[in-house]
Amino acid sequence: MTAQKGKDLLVKIADGAGFVTVAGLRSRRIAFNAETVDITHAESANRWRELLDGAGVKRAAVSGRGLFKDAATDGLMRQTFFDGAVKTYQVVIPDFGTVTGAFQISNLEFAGEHNGEVTYEVALESAGELTFTAH
């Protein structure tokens, strides 16, 4: 895989007619995490930790930061947050694949400097099984 442009990592939200790219984002990040279940016991070889295969909770977190543009997707994201709704999102990772699934907005922040633009930060937490489609 060759180097990819950061702008090609896209976060998309379902709008009822398909998926639309969340407007104004300058930076985006997706992180996958899995909890472990420790099953170490007195007879574990040389007291090395043992983990239970396939156990624990998996989750994904998506975050982004960008410009407030008052576009349709900004309004959709705001309303989704205030409704506490779980929506379907896609994260397109260039030359890798697309992650699709249910997420809930866990954090939505707006900020502005006196001599600058209004910016926002958003954080999403997975709310169900995710699927991956390779490119």
N, C-alpha and C positions, 0 to 999 in steps of 0.2 A: 504494500500500500504506500502511495506517495503522500506527501504533505497535503492537507486540505485547508481550504479557507474557512475560518471560524464563522463567517457569515452564512455558510451553507449548513451549519447545524441549526435546524429549525424546530420550533415548538409550534404545534398546530392544535386548535381546539375545534371540536365538532360544533357546527352552527345550525344544524338541522337539515342543511342541504349538502353537507360534506364536511371537509376540514378546511379551515382558513388559518393562515400563518398569523401568530400573535404579533401585532404591529409594534414597531418602535424598539424592540429588544436589541441591545447592543452586545450583550453577553448572555450566554446560555450555558447551563451545566446539567448533566444527568449523572446521578450516582446510584449504583446498585449495592445493596447491603443484604447480608444474611446472618441471622443469629446462629450461634452454635449451641449444641447441647452436650455438655461435658458428662461423659460416662466413665471417667477415670475411677479406678477402684484399687484396693490393696494389692491385687495381683497384677496390676498394669506393668508391662515390661519396663524395668528400671525406673518406675514411677513417671513414665512419660504420659502426658495427657492423651486421653482417647476421646474422640468425638463421635456422636451418633450420626451415621450417614443418612442424608436426606431429611434430617429433622431441623427444627427451628423455623423462624418466620423470615420470609424474604420480603424486601420492600425496595422501592425506588423513590428517589427524591429528585425533583426537577426545580431548578431555580433560574431566574433571569433578572437582568437589570437593563433599563433602557429609558427612552424618552416617552413622555406622555404626549400622545398625538391626538387624542380625542377621536380616534378612529373607531369603526364599528367593533373591532375586536377588543379595544380598551373597554368599551361599554359592556360587552359580553363578559369580560373577565370581572369587572366590578360587580355586575349583577349576579354572576355565579358565586362570587365570594359572599355577598350579602344574603343570598338565598341559602348558603351553606350547601350548595348542590355538588353532587359528584357528577362530573362530565367525562366524556371520552376525549382523550388527547392523543396526539402522535408526536414522537420526537424522531426527527429524521437525522441520522448520523451519516454524513457523506462517506461513500465507498465502504460502508459497513452494513447498514440496514435501518429499518424503521421499527421503533418500539411503540405499540399501541395498547391502550388500556384506560381504565378508570382512574382518575385522580381527583383529589379535592384540594382547593386552594387553602393552604394553611397560614399564609402570610401575604399581606398586600400592603405595601408602604409607598407613600408619595413624599417627595422632598423637592425643595427648590431653594436655590440661593438667590439673594437679592439681585445679583447681576448675571444670573444664569437661567437655564431652562428648567422646567418641571420634569423630574425623573420619577421612575417608579421601580420597585423591586417586587418580585412575586416568587412565592415558593409553593410547590405542589407536592403532595404526598400520595403515593399509590393507594388505591382503595379497592383492589381486587387483582385478579390474575392479569399479567401482562403477556402480550404475544410479541414475538420478534420475527420479522421478515427480512431475510438477507437481500442485499442488492446485488 
